[in-house]
Amino acid sequence: MRIPVLGPKPHLADVFRTFPETVRPLLEYHDLLLRGPSPLSIAERELIAAYVSGLNACDFCFGAHQIIAEAAGVDAALFGELLEDIDSAPVDNALKPIFHYVKTLTLTPAKVTDAQAQAIRDAGWEDRAIHDAVAVCALFNFMNRFVEGMGVESSEAVRAGQRQRNAEITDTQYRDFGRMLGIE
């Protein structure tokens, strides 16, 4: 048990309710980054979030964002294939350099290269797409460490709740979660 006040099997909601001071701006940033204007679709940004979480073996975040990405239209089979091998995964070729970039940024950040960023541009993306992919990657590296450090675990019951809560994609999905918890 990492944080005794949270109990033996805390949910992210328990962490947010116990330490609410920073939740509102964190959830607002989630909505701005994952739901705001971007050259990357909501599905693509949620797929990046799930992918980074999968690389970090953060079961809670991987499951949550896999569920949201699927609700946004991503095929359930894609997640495992993408984690196994980006190049053979059935993802749009224009996205593959983005996934290579965020993989390097997640696993060996000091090894990100200008050539990787240029490969994203060469695939037809503007610099805003690089920014948004990097920001999603950074946010989920943070969230993965936060969730794991606080001892948050997933389960079939947790995923069932996540599926029910995230069946519909909204512009304020993350702040709505905060409101549901009484944090606003």
Backbone hydrogen bonds, N-H to C=O, Kabsch-Sander energy under -0.5 kcal/mol:
donor,donor_aa,acceptor,acceptor_aa,energy
6,L,3,I,-2.2
7,G,4,P,-1.6
14,D,11,H,-0.9
15,V,11,H,-1.5
16,F,12,L,-2.6
17,R,13,A,-2.6
18,T,14,D,-2.0
19,F,15,V,-2.4
22,T,19,F,-0.6
23,V,20,P,-1.2
24,R,20,P,-0.7
26,L,22,T,-1.4
27,L,23,V,-2.9
28,E,24,R,-2.4
29,Y,25,P,-2.2
30,H,26,L,-2.0
31,D,27,L,-2.3
32,L,28,E,-2.6
33,L,29,Y,-2.9
34,L,30,H,-3.1
35,R,31,D,-2.1
36,G,31,D,-0.7
36,G,32,L,-1.0
45,R,41,S,-2.4
46,E,42,I,-2.7
47,L,43,A,-2.2
48,I,44,E,-2.2
49,A,45,R,-2.2
50,A,46,E,-2.6
51,Y,47,L,-2.8
52,V,48,I,-2.9
53,S,49,A,-2.0
54,G,50,A,-2.5
55,L,51,Y,-2.6
56,N,52,V,-1.9
57,A,54,G,-1.3
58,C,53,S,-2.7
59,D,57,A,-1.1
62,F,58,C,-2.9
63,G,59,D,-2.5
64,A,60,F,-2.4
65,H,61,C,-2.6
66,Q,62,F,-2.0
67,I,63,G,-2.2
68,I,64,A,-1.9
69,A,65,H,-2.4
70,E,66,Q,-2.6
71,A,67,I,-2.1
72,A,68,I,-1.4
73,G,70,E,-1.7
74,V,69,A,-2.5
78,L,75,D,-1.5
79,F,76,A,-0.6
81,E,77,A,-1.3
82,L,78,L,-2.8
83,L,79,F,-2.1
84,E,80,G,-1.9
85,D,81,E,-2.6
89,A,85,D,-1.1
89,A,86,I,-0.6
91,V,89,A,-2.4
95,L,92,D,-1.9
96,K,92,D,-0.8
96,K,93,N,-0.5
98,I,95,L,-0.5
99,F,95,L,-2.1
100,H,96,K,-2.3
101,Y,97,P,-2.1
102,V,98,I,-2.6
103,K,99,F,-1.9
104,T,100,H,-2.2
105,L,101,Y,-2.7
106,T,102,V,-1.9
107,L,103,K,-2.8
108,T,104,T,-2.7
111,K,108,T,-2.6
112,V,109,P,-1.4
117,A,113,T,-1.5
118,Q,114,D,-2.7
119,A,115,A,-2.1
120,I,116,Q,-1.3
121,R,117,A,-1.9
122,D,118,Q,-3.2
123,A,119,A,-1.2
124,G,121,R,-2.1
125,W,120,I,-1.8
129,A,126,E,-1.1
130,I,126,E,-1.1
131,H,127,D,-2.7
132,D,128,R,-2.9
133,A,129,A,-2.6
134,V,130,I,-2.8
135,A,131,H,-2.9
136,V,132,D,-2.5
137,C,133,A,-2.5
138,A,134,V,-2.9
139,L,135,A,-2.7
140,F,136,V,-2.4
141,N,137,C,-2.0
142,F,138,A,-2.3
143,M,139,L,-3.2
144,N,140,F,-2.3
145,R,141,N,-1.7
146,F,142,F,-2.6
147,V,143,M,-3.2
148,E,144,N,-2.5
149,G,145,R,-2.5
150,M,146,F,-1.8
151,G,148,E,-1.1
152,V,147,V,-2.2
153,E,10,P,-1.5
159,R,155,S,-2.7
160,A,156,E,-2.2
161,G,157,A,-2.0
162,Q,158,V,-2.3
163,R,159,R,-2.9
164,Q,160,A,-2.2
165,R,161,G,-2.6
166,N,162,Q,-2.3
167,A,164,Q,-0.9
173,Q,170,T,-0.9
176,D,172,T,-2.9
177,F,173,Q,-1.3
178,G,174,Y,-1.7
179,R,175,R,-2.6
180,M,176,D,-2.5
181,L,177,F,-1.4
182,G,179,R,-1.5
183,I,178,G,-3.1
184,E,182,G,-0.6
